[in-house]
Amino acid sequence: MESEIKKIIEECEAYAQENGLKLNDSAEMLEGLAKRLLENEKKYGARYCPCRVIKNQPEIDQKNICPCFYSKEELEKTGHCLCWLFLKK
């Protein structure tokens, strides 16, 4: 499981770099969010954001796959996504 968590964090880091963002500085928080993404992937078949409600409606839930559809707007408004995984530089 540790290697899966590390892989998720690396993928999130790559996404952040590609999009001019940064990851949360807290290693504990990153690990916790990665664990929750992994749990959602095992439970629902996709890495749904841990801060979103899964409704078992694919057309709606698709927008909740991390990095979710809503994160860009949240980053612009508050400087971070709802779960604080991604932050503006």
Order of alpha helices (4+ residues) and beta strands (2+ residues): alpha-beta-alpha-alpha-alpha-beta
